[in-house]
Amino acid sequence: MTITRCSVEIGGGIVGHAYVAGRNKRHAAIAAIFDALFQSSGDMKRRAEAVFVDLRSCLNARRGKVAAQAYASSVDFFMQLQEQA
């Protein structure tokens, strides 16, 4: 398996590290930046947390939409037999 590693330093000497599966350098860089932001204190950390709250809301909405579409197209293969009188 290929893994991409990235380390970044943000203001104040805070270093963030990330390891991601595959060869996506941008993904690794973004993950490392967020790692550094979560290690910081104050406004930068609050902003990073706010971004994650927004991302989680969007992800949950997308998952709900996909689940609703899958349920709408589901087929019930079980039939109930009725007794004839």
Short mmCIF file of the C-alpha atoms (twelve columns), coordinates in Angstrom:
data_MODEL
# 
_entry.id   MODEL 
# 
loop_
_atom_site.group_PDB 
_atom_site.id 
_atom_site.type_symbol 
_atom_site.label_atom_id 
_atom_site.label_alt_id 
_atom_site.label_comp_id 
_atom_site.label_asym_id 
_atom_site.label_seq_id 
_atom_site.Cartn_x 
_atom_site.Cartn_y 
_atom_site.Cartn_z 
_atom_site.pdbx_PDB_model_num 
ATOM 1  C CA . MET A 1  0.000   0.000   0.000  1 
ATOM 2  C CA . THR A 2  1.260   3.459   -0.874 1 
ATOM 3  C CA . ILE A 3  1.172   6.103   1.848  1 
ATOM 4  C CA . THR A 4  1.789   9.826   1.514  1 
ATOM 5  C CA . ARG A 5  3.274   11.668  4.493  1 
ATOM 6  C CA . CYS A 6  3.244   15.395  5.086  1 
ATOM 7  C CA . SER A 7  4.492   17.654  7.871  1 
ATOM 8  C CA . VAL A 8  3.741   21.368  8.029  1 
ATOM 9  C CA . GLU A 9  4.671   24.138  10.415 1 
ATOM 10 C CA . ILE A 10 2.225   26.942  11.088 1 
ATOM 11 C CA . GLY A 11 2.756   30.171  13.019 1 
ATOM 12 C CA . GLY A 12 4.116   29.759  16.510 1 
ATOM 13 C CA . GLY A 13 6.228   26.741  15.668 1 
ATOM 14 C CA . ILE A 14 3.316   24.292  15.774 1 
ATOM 15 C CA . VAL A 15 3.969   21.265  13.555 1 
ATOM 16 C CA . GLY A 16 1.227   19.091  12.113 1 
ATOM 17 C CA . HIS A 17 1.749   15.627  10.648 1 
ATOM 18 C CA . ALA A 18 -0.429  13.449  8.450  1 
ATOM 19 C CA . TYR A 19 -0.282  10.072  6.768  1 
ATOM 20 C CA . VAL A 20 -2.890  9.258   4.114  1 
ATOM 21 C CA . ALA A 21 -3.443  6.206   1.965  1 
ATOM 22 C CA . GLY A 22 -2.483  6.655   -1.663 1 
ATOM 23 C CA . ARG A 23 -0.505  9.351   -3.454 1 
ATOM 24 C CA . ASN A 24 -2.684  12.400  -2.911 1 
ATOM 25 C CA . LYS A 25 -0.265  15.106  -1.768 1 
ATOM 26 C CA . ARG A 26 -3.009  17.710  -1.395 1 
ATOM 27 C CA . HIS A 27 -5.019  15.429  0.885  1 
ATOM 28 C CA . ALA A 28 -1.967  14.828  3.069  1 
ATOM 29 C CA . ALA A 29 -1.175  18.553  3.223  1 
ATOM 30 C CA . ILE A 30 -4.723  19.478  4.243  1 
ATOM 31 C CA . ALA A 31 -4.743  16.763  6.910  1 
ATOM 32 C CA . ALA A 32 -1.393  18.002  8.266  1 
ATOM 33 C CA . ILE A 33 -2.632  21.587  8.381  1 
ATOM 34 C CA . PHE A 34 -5.702  20.531  10.359 1 
ATOM 35 C CA . ASP A 35 -3.514  18.474  12.678 1 
ATOM 36 C CA . ALA A 36 -1.459  21.581  13.404 1 
ATOM 37 C CA . LEU A 37 -4.558  23.737  13.842 1 
ATOM 38 C CA . PHE A 38 -6.035  21.303  16.358 1 
ATOM 39 C CA . GLN A 39 -2.796  21.463  18.346 1 
ATOM 40 C CA . SER A 40 -2.963  25.252  18.476 1 
ATOM 41 C CA . SER A 41 -5.035  27.222  20.922 1 
ATOM 42 C CA . GLY A 42 -7.406  30.122  20.626 1 
ATOM 43 C CA . ASP A 43 -9.039  31.384  17.480 1 
ATOM 44 C CA . MET A 44 -7.308  29.076  14.988 1 
ATOM 45 C CA . LYS A 45 -8.468  25.975  16.850 1 
ATOM 46 C CA . ARG A 46 -12.054 27.257  17.116 1 
ATOM 47 C CA . ARG A 47 -12.140 27.984  13.388 1 
ATOM 48 C CA . ALA A 48 -10.821 24.525  12.537 1 
ATOM 49 C CA . GLU A 49 -13.455 22.961  14.791 1 
ATOM 50 C CA . ALA A 50 -16.162 25.059  13.088 1 
ATOM 51 C CA . VAL A 51 -15.026 23.797  9.681  1 
ATOM 52 C CA . PHE A 52 -15.281 20.204  10.910 1 
ATOM 53 C CA . VAL A 53 -18.789 20.821  12.275 1 
ATOM 54 C CA . ASP A 54 -19.849 22.162  8.856  1 
ATOM 55 C CA . LEU A 55 -18.196 19.255  7.046  1 
ATOM 56 C CA . ARG A 56 -19.902 16.740  9.346  1 
ATOM 57 C CA . SER A 57 -23.297 18.368  8.692  1 
ATOM 58 C CA . CYS A 58 -22.751 18.210  4.924  1 
ATOM 59 C CA . LEU A 59 -21.575 14.603  5.116  1 
ATOM 60 C CA . ASN A 60 -24.575 13.553  7.209  1 
ATOM 61 C CA . ALA A 61 -26.948 15.291  4.805  1 
ATOM 62 C CA . ARG A 62 -25.316 13.551  1.834  1 
ATOM 63 C CA . ARG A 63 -25.476 10.166  3.572  1 
ATOM 64 C CA . GLY A 64 -29.142 10.738  4.382  1 
ATOM 65 C CA . LYS A 65 -29.904 11.626  0.774  1 
ATOM 66 C CA . VAL A 66 -28.091 8.540   -0.535 1 
ATOM 67 C CA . ALA A 67 -29.851 6.322   2.013  1 
ATOM 68 C CA . ALA A 68 -33.249 7.763   1.034  1 
ATOM 69 C CA . GLN A 69 -32.537 7.135   -2.651 1 
ATOM 70 C CA . ALA A 70 -31.447 3.567   -1.930 1 
ATOM 71 C CA . TYR A 71 -34.532 2.910   0.194  1 
ATOM 72 C CA . ALA A 72 -36.827 4.354   -2.499 1 
ATOM 73 C CA . SER A 73 -35.445 1.900   -5.040 1 
ATOM 74 C CA . SER A 74 -35.516 -1.141  -2.754 1 
ATOM 75 C CA . VAL A 75 -37.643 -4.136  -3.639 1 
ATOM 76 C CA . ASP A 76 -39.470 -6.301  -1.119 1 
ATOM 77 C CA . PHE A 77 -39.073 -9.919  -2.247 1 
ATOM 78 C CA . PHE A 78 -41.192 -11.391 0.524  1 
ATOM 79 C CA . MET A 79 -44.851 -11.992 -0.150 1 
ATOM 80 C CA . GLN A 80 -47.508 -12.895 2.336  1 
ATOM 81 C CA . LEU A 81 -49.763 -15.683 1.211  1 
ATOM 82 C CA . GLN A 82 -53.440 -15.204 1.854  1 
ATOM 83 C CA . GLU A 83 -55.710 -18.101 2.641  1 
ATOM 84 C CA . GLN A 84 -58.511 -18.652 0.198  1 
ATOM 85 C CA . ALA A 85 -61.946 -19.022 1.728  1 
# 
